[in-house]
Amino acid sequence: MQQAEIGLIGLGVMGSNLALNIAEKGNTIAVFNRTTARTAEFVGEAGDLAGNVIGCNTIEEFVAAIRPPRPIIIMIKAGEAVDQQMDALMPFLSGGDIMIDAGNANFRDTMARFERLKDTGLTFIGMGVSGGEEGARHGPSIMVGGTEESYRRVEKVLTSIAATYEGDPCCAWLGTDGAGHFVKTIHNGIEYADMQMIAEIYGILRDGLGKSAPEIGHMFGAWNKGRLNSYLIEITEKVLAATDPVGGKAMVDIILDRAGQKGTGKWSVIESQQMGIPATAIEAAVAARSLSSMKTEREAAQKIFGLEAAKFALPAGAKLEDDLELALFAAKIAAYAQGFAVMAAASREFGWKLPMPRIAQIWRAGCIIRSQFLDEIARAVTATPDAANLIVTPAFADMVKLSLPALRRVVAAAVTAGLPVPALSSALSYFDAYRQARGTANLIQAQRDFFGAHGFERIDGVDRPHGPWGSGAL
Ligand code: NAP
C-alpha cells in the first residue's frame, strides 16, 4: 500500500488549503477530519492532486497510512481540541513521530504540550502559520518552535510549501517549545495595530473630511505604491472600491462596525505587560476592537454626548494627503518597534535566542503583515543587533524624524475634531515618552514614597531615600 510522507488532521479552511499545498509540491499526504464526510468531500474536490491524497476515516487508518517516523500536522480549532486530538493520536504513534500543532495556540499551551511529550519518544512542534486561506494554499509564512533536530526532519516539506521572498523561503526554526507560537502571536498583535491605524486614517477621511469609500480607496491605492506598500494597504484599497451586490452601495458602508477577535491580540498585550515592555499601539488596537463590540452602549452614549461639530483641519501649509500617509508610516514604525521589543524580551525571558533578522525576513512574504518595510527592519536589526529599540537604529531614527511631525499634526487635528485615534495617538505618545530623557516619574516616586514609604533614588547621589512628608523628614 502507498504510504504518505506526512499526515494532516483538520480539513477546515486552513487545513484543507495547507494539505493541497503539500500535495501540490509532490508529497503524498494522509488526511483525517473529525467529521468524516468532510474527508470524502475534500478528496473529491482535490482534482489532479487527489492522487497525492490518502483520505482516512479513522485515526488508526490515518496513522497506518503515514510512513514512520511520522510528521503529523494538527490544524484544528485551538485550545482543548488540540489536547483531545493528541490524546486520540498517542496510542497509535511510535517513537520518533512528530505532532505539529499548526493552529493559533497560546504559546504557554505549546510549552506545556512540548513538556508533556518530552520523555515519551514523541516530539512536539508548535508552528505558527500566517497568510489566511490564500497563504495556506499558495505559500504561508511559517514560524516553527520545537527542537532544532525535529525541525530539520520537516524542514524540506515546510520550506517547499512556504511563501518565498526573492527566492528565500518564509519559513524558519525560531527556538525551542513555544517560540514559534509566541512569534506568531506577536505577528498578530502587530497586525491588530496595523489594521487599527489604517482604520483610524479611514475614519479621519470619512468622518472628518467627508470622503466616500471609493475616494479613500483611491488614496490608499496611491500610498500602496510608496513607503506604505503592503498587503494590508493593498486589500484596504480593494475593500474600499468594492460595491455591495445586494444594494449597490459601497460594500464597506453597509458592514456593521463591530470587529471580532480570537485571542492573539489580547495574548500579545498580556505577555508584554507580564514582561514590563510597553506595547501601547497594540494595546490600543485590542481595546479599540473591544470598544467596537459595544455597539449598543456607543449608540446610547452618542445620544447623550453627540459628536464634536469641529471639522478635521490641519494647520495651514500642511499637505493633507502627505501628512496622512506619513502619520500612518510613523505610527506603523511604533507598532513594529513595540512588537520587536516584546519579542526581544521574551527571547531573554524564555531563553529562546529568537533570530530577529530572520523573523523580519520570514514576514516579508506570505503573512498578513507582509511588506517591503519588513525587509528594512531585517536590514536594520542585522546591522545593529544590540540596539535597544528599532526606532534608535540609524535607518529608523531617520524615518521617525521624517514622519513624526506629520503624526503630531494629524493626531492634534483629529483630537480637536473629536475623531477617535487611539492607536495613532498611542504611537505618538510612545515616541514622545521614549525620547524624553527626564520624564515625570520622579513625581510618581515621590507619591509612592509619601503613601507607602517605598523610597526613591536621588539624582545627586545623596543617600537619603525618603522625602520630608507627613510628620516631617523620615
Ligand atoms: P475552521 O475552518 O473552523 O476548521 C476547524 C477545524 O477544526 C475543522 O476541521 C474541525 O473539524 C476541527 N475541529 C474543531 N474542533 C475539533 C475537535 N474538538 N476535535 C477535532 N477536530 C476539531 O478553522 P480554520 O480557520 O481552518 O483554523 C484552524 C486553526 O488555524 C485555528 O487554530 C486557527 O486559529 C488557525 N489559523 C487560522 C487562520 C485563518 O485565517 N483562518 C490563519 C492562521 C491560523 P470538523 O469539520 O469536524 O468540525
Residues whose N, C-alpha, C, O or C-beta is under 5 A from the ligand:
A	BS01	NAP	G10 L11 G12 V13 M14 G15 R34 T35 R38 M75 I76 K77 A78 A81 A102 G103 N104 V129 S130 G132 E133
